[in-house]
Amino acid sequence: MLDIQFIRDNPKVVIEKSKQKGYDVEVDELLNVDTSRRELQTEVEALRQKRNELASDAKGQSPSLENIQLGKTYKQDLVAVETQLKSLDDKYFSLLKSIPNMPLDDVPIGSTEAENKVTKQIGEPKEYDFVPKNHWELEIADDLIDKPRAAKVAGSRFVYLKGAIVQLQFAIIQWTMEKLTDERFIEKLIQENELDLVAKPFIPVLPPALVNTKAYEATTRLNAEETTYKLADDELWLNASAEHSLCNMYMDEIIPESELPIRYIGYATSFRREAGTYGKDTEGTIRLHQFDKLEMEVFSTPETGLDEHKLLIAVEEHLVAALGLPYQFLQKCTADIGKPNARGIDIEVWFPGQGKYRETHTADYMTDYQARSLKTRLRRKDDSIEFVHTNDATAFAFSRLLAAIMENYQTHDGHVIIPEPLRPYLAGKTEI
C-alpha cells in the first residue's frame, strides 16, 4: 500500500501517476473517508479514556448508581462508534489498496508494453550456416521432452523433461548458487557498478510451495483469475514464483537495522494458470503451467533500496553474459511495471530459432509499498520504526533459460554445445 500521508500531501501527483499506470483512482473519496475515520478514531480514544477514568475513580469503592449508568452509556457509545469505525476501516483499506505504487521519475510513460524502451544490446546474434531450429525441435529430436505423455497425466502445458536437459538444469542451479553465495563475487559487482552497499552474500532458501490467502494477499501479487491456482478445500494457493513465499517471510515482524540487507536466493517449482494465453507458445517450454525458478529477494533500508535493485540487475546481467547469450535491456514503461512496482527492468535473450528477443529475466523494485501491506518493518539504531524496502528479481526461469541455451548453442547436426561455465558441473561434458 501507499503511505496515506503521501496521498494526503500529494493528491494530484497520486492521481496523475496512477493514470500513467492505467489506474483511475478515487483519491478524493479516500481522503474523505480518511478524515471521517480519523475523527471516529479520536472519538473512540476519548470514550475509552472516559471509561478508564471512571474505573480509576471508582477503584476500591462501591460505584454509585450514577457512575454505573454513566459506565453503561460510555460502553454503549463506544460499541456504536467502533461499529461505525469498522465499516469505515473496510472502505478505507479497500480504497487505499486500489492505489498503485508510484513509478520512479526515470520510468518511461507509456500506455502499453509496446512503449517499453530498449536501453542497450549486448552480444551479436550468431550467424549460422544452416537454418536454426526452435528449441522444441531439438528437444524432441534428442528425446529430452515429452509433452504427449505429460498431457495424458496432467493436461496441456505440462511436460516431462528427461535426460541431459535435466542434468543441465541442475548444473545451472549449482553454478548460480556458488556465485550468489560468494561474498567476493557480490563485492566485485558492487564495486563495478559503483553501488553504496555491503557485500553480504545471498542465503539459499527452499520456500513453501503453498501460501495462505492472508499472506498471499499481503504480497500484493495475488492474481487469482490470471495467474494463481487455489486448492479447492483450503485457503491455500500454489506458489506462482519463489518470491511469493519469500517476500512475506517477515510479515508482521520488525527487523533490526543491523541485520539488513537480507538477501535470499530461493528455488521453487512454480505454478501459473496462464489464463488468456490460449494459442500462444503451445510448443516447447516457454509458457508452461509448471516450471522451476531461482528467484532473488532482498529486504533493505529505504536509502539502499534502489541500489539493491541495481545490484540484482547486475547479477542477472553477469549470469546471462557469462553463458554467452546475446541479450538486451528493456526498461518497462508505467503501464507495464505492475501495480506494486516503482521500477521494472527486463532482460530479453535472443532466440535464433524464433528470430527474436524474448523475456528471460525481470527485476522489480517496490520501495515500501509491499512492506506496508506485509507490515514488515525495521528498527533503527535510535529505536525509530520504518518500513523496509523490498526487491525481487529472476536469477533463472529454467523453462526459458534452457530453451535459450538450446537455440543459441545448437550445431548443424542437431547437437547442443554446453556453455563453458557449466561444464565443471557436468563432469566436463561438452555437448548434448
C-alpha positions in Angstrom: 0.0 0.0 0.0 1.0 3.6 -0.5 1.7 5.8 2.5 -1.5 7.6 3.4 0.4 10.7 4.4 2.0 10.9 1.0 -1.5 10.7 -0.6 -2.8 13.5 1.8 0.2 15.7 0.8 0.2 14.9 -2.9 -3.3 14.0 -4.1 -2.8 15.4 -7.7 0.5 13.6 -8.1 -1.1 10.3 -7.0 -4.0 10.7 -9.5 -1.6 11.6 -12.3 0.9 8.8 -11.7 -1.8 6.3 -11.2 -3.3 7.2 -14.6 0.2 6.7 -16.1 0.0 3.1 -14.8 -3.6 2.7 -16.2 -5.5 3.1 -12.9 -8.3 5.6 -12.3 -8.2 6.0 -8.5 -10.7 7.6 -6.2 -8.4 9.8 -4.2 -11.0 12.4 -3.2 -13.2 9.7 -1.8 -10.3 8.0 0.0 -9.3 11.3 1.7 -12.9 12.0 2.7 -13.1 8.5 4.3 -9.7 9.1 5.8 -10.9 12.3 7.5 -14.1 10.7 8.9 -12.1 7.7 10.0 -9.6 9.8 12.0 -12.5 11.7 13.6 -14.0 8.4 14.7 -10.7 7.2 16.0 -10.4 10.3 18.1 -13.9 9.7 19.4 -13.1 6.1 20.3 -10.0 7.1 22.1 -11.9 9.8 24.1 -14.6 7.4 25.1 -12.0 4.8 26.2 -10.3 7.4 28.3 -13.5 8.4 29.9 -14.2 4.8 30.8 -10.7 4.3 32.2 -11.0 7.5 34.3 -14.4 6.4 35.6 -13.0 2.9 36.5 -9.9 4.6 38.1 -12.0 6.9 40.2 -14.2 4.0 41.4 -11.2 1.8 42.3 -11.6 0.3 45.8 -15.1 1.9 46.2 -18.6 0.8 45.5 -19.7 2.6 42.4 -22.6 4.9 42.6 -25.8 4.4 40.6 -24.9 7.5 38.6 -21.4 6.1 37.8 -22.9 2.7 36.9 -25.3 4.3 34.5 -22.5 6.6 33.1 -20.3 3.5 32.6 -23.2 1.8 30.6 -23.6 4.9 28.5 -19.9 5.0 27.7 -19.9 1.3 26.8 -22.9 1.7 24.5 -21.5 4.8 22.8 -18.2 3.0 22.4 -19.8 0.0 20.7 -21.7 2.2 18.4 -18.7 4.3 17.4 -16.5 1.2 17.0 -19.1 -0.4 14.7 -19.0 2.8 12.5 -15.2 2.7 12.6 -15.1 -0.9 11.5 -17.3 -0.1 8.5 -15.1 2.9 7.6 -12.0 0.8 8.1 -13.2 -1.7 5.5 -13.9 1.1 3.0 -10.7 2.9 3.8 -8.4 -0.1 3.2 -10.3 -1.1 0.1 -9.7 2.3 -1.4 -6.1 2.5 -0.2 -5.2 -0.9 -1.7 -6.7 0.1 -5.0 -4.0 2.8 -5.5 -0.8 1.5 -7.2 2.7 2.3 -6.2 4.2 5.5 -7.7 6.6 5.0 -10.6 10.1 6.4 -10.2 10.9 9.5 -12.3 13.1 7.6 -14.8 10.3 5.1 -15.7 9.1 5.8 -19.3 5.5 6.9 -19.5 3.5 4.6 -21.7 0.1 3.0 -22.1 1.1 -0.4 -23.5 4.1 -2.7 -23.3 5.0 -1.5 -26.9 6.3 1.7 -25.2 8.9 -0.1 -23.2 12.4 1.1 -24.1 15.4 -0.9 -25.2 18.3 0.7 -23.3 21.2 -1.4 -24.6 22.0 -4.6 -26.5 25.0 -6.8 -25.7 26.3 -9.5 -27.9 25.8 -10.2 -31.6 23.3 -12.9 -32.5 25.3 -15.7 -34.1 25.1 -16.3 -37.8 24.5 -20.0 -38.8 25.4 -21.8 -42.0 22.1 -23.7 -41.6 18.5 -22.8 -40.6 18.5 -22.7 -36.8 15.8 -24.8 -35.2 13.4 -24.0 -32.4 14.3 -25.4 -29.0 11.4 -27.9 -29.1 12.5 -29.4 -32.4 16.0 -30.0 -30.8 14.4 -31.3 -27.6 12.0 -33.7 -29.3 14.8 -35.0 -31.7 17.0 -35.8 -28.7 14.1 -37.3 -26.6 14.6 -34.5 -23.9 11.0 -33.5 -23.7 7.7 -35.4 -23.7 4.5 -33.4 -23.9 2.0 -36.0 -25.1 2.6 -38.2 -22.1 2.5 -35.2 -19.7 -0.8 -34.1 -21.3 -2.2 -37.6 -20.6 -1.2 -37.3 -16.9 -1.7 -33.6 -16.2 -3.2 -31.8 -19.2 -1.9 -29.2 -21.7 1.1 -27.0 -20.9 2.9 -29.6 -18.8 6.0 -31.5 -19.9 8.3 -34.3 -18.9 11.9 -33.1 -19.1 14.3 -36.0 -19.4 18.0 -36.9 -19.6 20.7 -34.4 -20.4 18.4 -31.3 -20.2 17.6 -32.2 -16.5 21.3 -32.6 -15.8 21.9 -29.2 -17.4 19.3 -27.6 -15.2 20.9 -28.9 -12.0 24.3 -27.8 -13.3 22.9 -24.2 -13.7 21.4 -24.3 -10.2 24.7 -25.4 -8.6 26.7 -22.8 -10.7 24.3 -20.0 -9.8 24.2 -20.9 -6.1 28.0 -20.9 -5.9 28.1 -17.5 -7.5 25.5 -15.8 -5.3 26.7 -17.3 -2.0 30.3 -16.0 -2.7 30.9 -12.7 -0.9 33.8 -11.9 -3.2 31.5 -12.1 -6.2 29.0 -9.8 -4.6 31.7 -7.3 -3.7 33.0 -7.3 -7.3 29.6 -6.5 -8.7 29.1 -3.7 -6.1 32.4 -2.1 -7.0 31.9 -2.5 -10.8 28.5 -0.8 -10.6 29.6 1.9 -8.0 26.9 0.9 -5.5 26.9 2.0 -1.9 26.1 -1.4 -0.5 27.7 -4.0 1.8 28.9 -7.3 0.3 26.6 -9.7 2.1 26.1 -12.9 0.1 22.7 -14.4 -0.7 21.3 -17.1 1.6 19.8 -20.1 -0.3 16.2 -20.9 0.6 13.8 -23.6 -0.3 10.4 -21.9 0.3 7.0 -23.4 0.8 5.1 -24.3 -2.4 1.8 -23.2 -0.8 0.8 -19.7 0.5 -2.3 -19.0 2.6 -4.7 -16.3 1.4 -3.8 -13.7 4.1 0.0 -14.0 3.3 -0.6 -14.0 -0.4 -2.9 -11.0 -0.5 -0.4 -9.0 1.6 2.3 -9.5 -1.0 0.1 -7.5 -3.5 0.9 -10.3 -6.0 -2.2 -12.5 -5.8 -4.0 -12.5 -9.1 -6.5 -15.3 -8.9 -8.1 -15.0 -12.3 -5.0 -14.8 -14.5 -2.2 -16.4 -12.5 -2.8 -18.5 -9.5 -4.1 -21.9 -8.7 -6.1 -22.3 -5.5 -6.6 -25.5 -3.6 -10.3 -26.4 -3.6 -10.8 -27.2 0.1 -8.3 -24.9 1.7 -7.3 -21.2 1.9 -4.1 -22.1 0.2 -2.6 -21.2 -3.2 0.1 -22.8 -5.2 3.2 -20.6 -5.4 3.5 -18.7 -8.7 7.1 -17.8 -8.0 9.6 -18.3 -5.1 9.3 -14.6 -4.4 5.7 -15.0 -3.4 6.7 -17.0 -0.3 9.9 -15.2 0.3 8.7 -11.6 0.5 6.3 -12.5 3.3 8.8 -14.3 5.5 8.9 -11.3 7.8 5.2 -10.4 7.7 4.2 -8.6 10.9 7.8 -8.5 12.1 10.3 -5.8 12.9 13.9 -6.4 11.7 16.9 -4.8 13.4 18.6 -2.4 11.1 21.9 -4.2 11.8 20.6 -7.3 10.1 19.9 -5.5 6.8 20.2 -6.1 3.9 18.8 -9.6 3.9 19.4 -11.3 0.5 17.8 -14.6 -0.4 18.1 -16.8 -3.4 15.1 -19.1 -3.5 14.5 -22.2 -5.6 10.9 -23.3 -6.2 8.7 -25.2 -8.6 6.2 -22.6 -9.6 2.6 -22.9 -11.0 0.7 -20.4 -13.2 -2.6 -20.7 -14.9 -1.6 -18.7 -17.9 -5.1 -17.6 -18.4 -5.6 -15.5 -21.6 -2.7 -17.2 -23.4 -4.7 -19.7 -25.4 -2.8 -20.5 -28.6 0.4 -18.7 -27.5 3.6 -20.7 -27.2 1.9 -24.0 -27.3 5.1 -25.7 -28.4 8.2 -26.2 -26.3 8.8 -24.9 -22.7 8.3 -21.1 -22.9 4.9 -20.9 -21.3 4.1 -23.8 -19.0 1.7 -24.2 -16.1 4.6 -25.7 -14.1 8.2 -24.6 -14.2 11.3 -24.2 -11.9 12.8 -20.8 -10.9 15.7 -19.4 -9.0 14.5 -16.1 -7.6 16.3 -13.4 -5.7 14.6 -11.4 -2.8 16.1 -8.5 -0.8 14.9 -6.7 2.3 16.8 -3.4 2.8 16.7 0.1 4.3 14.9 2.8 2.3 18.1 4.6 1.4 19.7 1.5 -0.1 16.6 0.1 -1.9 17.4 1.5 -5.3 21.0 0.4 -5.2 19.8 -3.1 -4.2 17.6 -3.1 -7.3 20.6 -2.2 -9.4 22.7 -4.9 -7.8 20.0 -7.5 -8.7 20.1 -6.3 -12.3 23.9 -6.6 -12.3 23.6 -10.2 -11.0 21.2 -11.0 -13.8 23.4 -9.4 -16.4 26.5 -11.2 -15.2 24.8 -14.6 -15.3 23.4 -14.1 -18.8 26.7 -12.7 -20.2 28.7 -15.5 -18.6 26.6 -18.0 -20.5 27.4 -16.2 -23.7 23.8 -15.4 -24.6 23.1 -12.2 -26.7 20.7 -10.0 -24.7 19.1 -6.6 -24.4 17.8 -4.5 -21.5 14.3 -3.3 -21.6 13.1 -0.5 -19.3 9.4 -1.1 -18.7 7.0 1.7 -19.0 4.5 2.9 -16.5 1.7 0.7 -17.8 3.9 -2.5 -17.8 5.8 -2.3 -14.5 2.9 -3.7 -12.5 0.7 -2.3 -9.7 3.1 -2.7 -6.7 6.3 -1.8 -8.6 8.1 1.6 -8.7 10.5 0.4 -11.4 11.0 -2.6 -13.6 13.8 -3.9 -15.8 13.6 -6.9 -18.1 16.4 -8.8 -19.8 15.5 -10.3 -23.1 17.7 -13.0 -24.7 18.0 -13.7 -28.4 16.3 -16.9 -29.6 17.7 -17.7 -33.1 15.2 -20.4 -33.8 12.4 -17.9 -33.3 14.3 -14.9 -34.7 13.5 -12.6 -31.8 14.4 -11.4 -28.3 12.3 -12.9 -25.5 12.0 -12.1 -21.8 14.0 -14.3 -19.6 14.6 -12.1 -16.5 12.8 -9.3 -14.7 13.8 -7.1 -11.7 11.2 -5.3 -9.7 11.7 -2.5 -7.1 8.7 -2.0 -4.8 10.0 0.7 -2.4 7.9 0.3 0.8 4.7 -0.4 -1.0 4.7 -4.2 -0.4 6.2 -4.0 3.1 3.4 -1.7 4.2 0.9 -4.3 3.4 3.0 -7.0 4.9 3.8 -4.9 8.0 7.5 -5.7 7.6 9.4 -3.0 9.4 12.9 -2.2 10.5 14.1 -0.8 13.9 16.7 1.9 13.5 19.6 2.2 15.9 17.8 5.1 17.6 14.7 2.8 18.1 12.6 4.5 15.5 10.5 2.2 13.3 10.2 2.4 9.5 9.0 0.1 6.7 11.7 -1.9 4.8 12.1 -1.7 1.1 11.7 -4.9 -1.0 13.2 -6.1 -4.3 12.8 -9.2 -6.3 14.5 -10.4 -9.5 14.9 -13.5 -11.6 18.1 -15.4 -11.3 16.9 -18.0 -13.8 13.5 -19.2 -15.0 14.5 -22.6 -16.3 11.7 -23.2 -18.8 13.0 -20.1 -20.7 16.7 -20.4 -20.0 17.1 -24.0 -21.2 15.2 -23.0 -24.4 17.6 -20.1 -24.9 20.7 -22.3 -24.4 19.3 -25.0 -26.8 18.7 -22.5 -29.6 21.8 -20.4 -29.2 24.2 -23.4 -28.8 22.8 -25.7 -31.5 25.0 -27.2 -34.1 24.2 -28.2 -37.7 23.9 -31.9 -36.7 21.3 -31.1 -34.0 23.6 -31.3 -31.0 23.8 -28.6 -28.4 27.2 -27.2 -27.1 27.2 -26.8 -23.3 28.3 -23.3 -22.2 31.8 -23.4 -20.7 30.9 -22.2 -17.1 28.6 -25.2 -16.7 30.9 -28.0 -17.9 32.6 -28.5 -14.5 29.2 -29.4 -13.1 28.6 -32.0 -15.8 31.9 -33.9 -15.4 33.5 -32.0 -18.2 30.8 -32.9 -20.8 30.9 -30.5 -23.7 27.7 -31.1 -25.6 24.2 -32.6 -25.5 
